[in-house]
C-alpha cells in the first residue's frame, strides 16, 4: 500500500559541530511506510559501516518479505502484528550481517549500532528498536517518548538505584546496554501503538535528545507541524546551537489520511450483519 498523500515525511542528518564524519544513517520506503534510523559506534569508520549495514539490511528484508505477509494479522502467541514481527526479523538479520562483517574484516571488529525503525500501517505504528535511539509521538500538541532507552542510566532508574534527576547527574547518558553487532545475540524490543490523524512521529539519534529537552523538541514540532522539512531543520539547528557534540539524525512523519485498508473495514461490516 503506497502512502503518497497519506503520510508526509522529512529526513535529515548532520555530523554536528565536533565530529568530522557522520555515523548516523537514515532511510525510508514511502510505499511501505517504513522508516529506519541507526546510530553507529566503533573505531575508524566502523560505526558508519555498522549503521549503513543496519539500514540497508532492514530495508532489504522488509521489502523482500512484504508481499508474502498477511497484513494486519495478530499472532496469538505474542500479541504482535505481522508487521511488527517482520521488523524484528529484519533487525535480527541486520545484527547478523554486522557481526559477519566485523568477524571477517579486522578493522571493523567491535563495531555496532543502535537502531529504531517503524512501519505505519492500518492506523497503527509498529516499532522495533535496540539501543538508545528514540521514537517520540506528538499528538494534539503533547509529546510522548514511546521507546525506552536500552542504556545504563535507564536500567539504574528502573531498578530504583537513582531517581532520574540523580542518574542524569551521575551516569553518562551514552552507555548503551544493547546494540546490534556487539554480542552473539540481540534482544529486539517491539512496541505497537495507535495512529491518529495529525500525529507526528519523530525518530532521532541521541545527538538530538541528549542536547534538547522534550519540551524543546515539542516546541519545534508544534511550531512547524505543517512543514516537516522546516521542523527537521529547526531540530538539527537547535542541537547544533546547544553544542552539536555528536552526529544528529531526525526522521519525521505526519499522518494526514487514514491508513485503514478498505478490505478490512469491509470484512468488519460483513461481520456486523
C-alpha positions as CSV (number, residue, x, y, z in Angstrom):
1,X,0.0,0.0,0.0
2,X,1.6,3.2,-1.1
3,X,1.4,6.1,1.4
4,X,1.6,9.0,-1.0
5,X,-0.8,11.7,0.1
6,X,-1.4,9.8,3.4
7,X,1.8,10.4,5.2
8,X,4.2,13.3,4.9
9,X,7.9,12.7,5.8
10,X,11.1,14.6,6.3
11,X,14.6,13.1,6.9
12,X,17.7,15.0,7.9
13,X,21.1,14.2,9.3
14,X,24.1,16.3,10.2
15,X,27.6,15.5,11.5
16,X,27.3,18.1,14.3
17,X,29.9,20.7,15.3
18,X,32.5,18.4,16.8
19,X,32.9,15.3,14.6
20,X,34.1,15.3,11.1
21,X,32.4,12.1,10.0
22,X,28.7,11.1,10.3
23,X,28.0,7.6,11.7
24,X,24.2,8.1,11.7
25,X,22.2,6.6,8.8
26,X,18.6,7.2,7.9
27,X,16.2,5.9,5.2
28,X,12.6,5.4,4.3
29,X,10.4,3.4,1.9
30,X,7.3,5.5,1.3
31,X,5.5,2.7,-0.4
32,X,5.6,0.5,2.7
33,X,5.5,3.2,5.3
34,X,8.9,2.1,6.6
35,X,11.3,4.5,8.5
36,X,14.7,3.4,9.7
37,X,17.4,5.2,11.7
38,X,20.7,3.9,13.0
39,X,23.5,5.4,15.1
40,X,26.8,3.6,14.6
41,X,29.7,3.2,17.0
42,X,33.2,1.9,16.7
43,X,36.8,2.9,15.8
44,X,37.9,4.5,12.5
45,X,34.9,4.4,10.2
46,X,33.4,1.2,11.6
47,X,30.4,2.9,13.2
48,X,29.5,4.4,9.8
49,X,29.8,0.9,8.3
50,X,27.6,-0.7,11.0
51,X,24.8,1.8,10.7
52,X,24.9,1.6,6.9
53,X,24.6,-2.2,7.1
54,X,21.7,-2.0,9.6
55,X,19.7,0.4,7.5
56,X,20.3,-1.4,4.2
57,X,19.6,-4.8,5.6
58,X,16.3,-3.7,7.3
59,X,15.1,-2.1,4.0
60,X,16.1,-5.3,2.0
61,X,14.4,-7.8,4.4
62,X,11.1,-5.8,4.8
63,X,10.9,-5.2,1.0
64,X,11.7,-8.8,0.2
65,X,9.1,-10.3,2.6
66,X,6.4,-7.6,2.5
67,X,4.2,-9.1,-0.2
68,X,4.4,-12.6,1.5
69,X,2.9,-11.4,4.8
70,X,-0.8,-11.5,5.8
71,X,-1.0,-7.9,6.8
72,X,-3.0,-6.8,9.9
73,X,-2.9,-10.3,11.3
74,X,-2.1,-10.7,15.0
75,X,0.0,-13.6,16.2
76,X,-1.9,-15.3,19.1
77,X,1.3,-16.3,20.9
78,X,3.0,-12.9,21.1
79,X,0.1,-10.5,20.5
80,X,2.2,-8.7,17.9
81,X,1.1,-7.9,14.3
82,X,2.7,-9.5,11.3
83,X,4.3,-6.1,10.6
84,X,6.0,-5.9,14.0
85,X,7.3,-9.5,13.6
86,X,8.7,-8.6,10.2
87,X,10.5,-5.7,11.7
88,X,12.0,-7.9,14.4
89,X,13.1,-10.4,11.7
90,X,14.8,-7.6,9.8
91,X,16.6,-6.1,12.8
92,X,17.9,-9.6,13.8
93,X,19.1,-10.1,10.2
94,X,20.9,-6.7,10.4
95,X,22.6,-7.8,13.7
96,X,23.9,-11.0,11.9
97,X,25.1,-9.1,8.9
98,X,27.1,-6.6,11.1
99,X,28.6,-9.5,13.0
100,X,29.7,-11.2,9.8
101,X,31.5,-8.2,8.5
102,X,33.1,-7.5,11.9
103,X,34.4,-11.0,12.1
104,X,35.7,-11.0,8.5
105,X,37.3,-7.6,8.5
106,X,39.8,-6.8,11.4
107,X,39.3,-3.0,11.0
108,X,35.6,-3.5,11.8
109,X,36.0,-5.5,15.0
110,X,33.9,-4.2,17.8
111,X,31.7,-2.1,15.7
112,X,28.0,-1.8,16.4
113,X,25.0,0.4,16.1
114,X,21.7,1.3,17.7
115,X,18.6,1.2,15.6
116,X,15.0,2.3,15.7
117,X,12.6,1.5,12.9
118,X,8.8,1.6,12.4
119,X,6.1,0.7,10.0
120,X,3.0,2.9,9.6
121,X,0.0,0.7,8.6
122,X,-3.7,0.3,9.3
123,X,-3.7,3.3,11.5
124,X,-1.1,1.5,13.6
125,X,2.5,2.1,14.4
126,X,4.7,-1.0,14.7
127,X,8.2,-0.3,16.2
128,X,11.3,-2.3,16.6
129,X,14.4,-0.9,18.4
130,X,17.7,-1.7,20.0
131,X,19.8,0.9,22.0
132,X,19.1,4.5,22.8
133,X,17.9,5.9,19.5
134,X,14.4,7.0,20.2
135,X,10.9,7.3,18.8
136,X,8.5,10.1,20.0
137,X,4.9,10.9,19.1
138,X,3.4,14.3,19.1
139,X,-0.4,14.1,19.4
140,X,-2.6,17.2,19.8
141,X,0.5,19.2,20.9
142,X,1.6,16.7,23.6
143,X,4.9,14.9,23.1
144,X,5.4,11.3,24.4
145,X,8.5,9.2,24.3
146,X,7.3,5.9,23.1
147,X,10.6,3.9,23.3
148,X,12.7,3.5,26.4
149,X,16.4,3.6,26.1
150,X,18.5,0.5,26.4
151,X,21.1,2.3,28.5
152,X,22.8,2.1,31.8
153,X,21.1,5.2,33.0
154,X,17.6,3.8,32.2
155,X,18.4,0.5,33.9
156,X,19.6,2.1,37.1
157,X,16.5,4.3,37.3
158,X,14.2,1.3,36.5
159,X,15.9,-0.7,39.3
160,X,15.4,2.1,41.8
161,X,19.1,2.9,42.4
162,X,18.7,6.5,41.4
163,X,15.9,9.0,40.6
164,X,16.0,10.2,37.0
165,X,17.4,13.5,38.2
166,X,20.2,11.8,40.2
167,X,21.1,9.5,37.3
168,X,21.2,12.4,34.9
169,X,23.9,14.0,37.0
170,X,25.9,10.9,37.9
171,X,25.7,8.5,35.0
172,X,26.9,9.0,31.4
173,X,23.9,9.1,29.1
174,X,25.6,7.4,26.2
175,X,26.4,4.0,27.8
176,X,24.1,1.6,25.9
177,X,23.3,-1.9,27.2
178,X,22.1,-3.2,23.9
179,X,23.4,-2.7,20.3
180,X,23.4,-4.5,17.0
181,X,26.6,-6.5,16.2
182,X,28.2,-6.4,19.7
183,X,27.1,-9.6,21.4
184,X,26.5,-13.0,19.9
185,X,22.7,-12.5,20.0
186,X,20.5,-9.5,20.4
187,X,17.1,-8.8,22.0
188,X,14.9,-6.6,19.9
189,X,12.1,-4.7,21.7
190,X,8.7,-4.4,19.9
191,X,6.0,-1.8,20.5
192,X,2.7,-1.3,18.9
193,X,0.7,1.9,19.1
194,X,-2.3,3.5,17.5
195,X,-2.1,6.3,15.0
196,X,-4.5,9.2,14.7
197,X,-4.9,11.9,12.0
198,X,-2.4,14.7,12.6
199,X,0.0,12.6,14.7
200,X,3.7,13.4,14.2
201,X,6.2,10.6,14.7
202,X,9.8,11.5,15.4
203,X,12.8,9.1,15.2
204,X,16.1,10.5,16.4
205,X,19.6,9.6,17.4
206,X,21.0,10.6,20.8
207,X,22.8,13.6,19.2
208,X,19.4,15.3,19.3
209,X,17.7,14.1,22.5
210,X,20.9,14.4,24.6
211,X,21.1,18.1,23.9
212,X,17.4,19.1,23.7
213,X,14.8,18.6,26.4
214,X,11.5,17.0,25.5
215,X,9.9,20.4,25.8
216,X,12.4,22.0,23.4
217,X,11.7,19.2,20.9
218,X,7.9,19.6,21.3
219,X,8.2,23.4,20.7
220,X,9.9,22.9,17.3
221,X,7.3,20.2,16.3
222,X,4.4,22.4,17.4
223,X,5.8,25.4,15.6
224,X,6.4,23.6,12.3
225,X,3.7,20.9,12.5
226,X,2.5,21.8,9.0
227,X,6.1,21.9,7.5
228,X,8.1,18.8,8.4
229,X,11.3,19.8,6.5
230,X,11.4,23.1,8.5
231,X,10.7,21.1,11.7
232,X,13.6,18.8,10.9
233,X,15.9,21.7,10.2
234,X,14.8,23.5,13.3
235,X,15.6,20.5,15.5
236,X,19.0,19.9,13.9
237,X,19.9,23.7,14.2
238,X,18.8,23.7,17.9
239,X,21.0,20.7,18.7
240,X,24.0,22.3,16.9
241,X,23.3,25.6,18.8
242,X,23.4,23.6,22.0
243,X,26.9,22.3,21.2
244,X,26.4,19.7,18.4
245,X,28.7,17.3,20.2
246,X,27.5,14.3,18.3
247,X,26.0,13.4,14.9
248,X,22.4,14.3,14.7
249,X,19.7,12.3,12.8
250,X,16.0,13.1,12.5
251,X,13.1,11.4,10.7
252,X,9.6,12.9,10.9
253,X,6.3,11.5,9.7
254,X,2.8,13.1,9.9
255,X,-0.4,11.1,9.4
256,X,-2.6,13.1,7.0
257,X,-5.1,10.5,6.0
258,X,-6.3,7.2,7.5
259,X,-4.2,4.2,6.6
260,X,-7.0,1.7,7.3
261,X,-7.4,-0.8,4.5
262,X,-10.8,-0.9,2.8
263,X,-10.8,-4.7,2.7
264,X,-10.5,-4.9,6.5
265,X,-13.3,-2.4,7.1
266,X,-15.5,-4.3,4.6
267,X,-14.9,-7.6,6.4
268,X,-15.9,-6.0,9.7
269,X,-19.0,-4.6,8.1
270,X,-20.0,-8.0,6.8
271,X,-19.4,-9.4,10.3
272,X,-21.8,-6.9,11.8
273,X,-24.6,-8.2,9.5
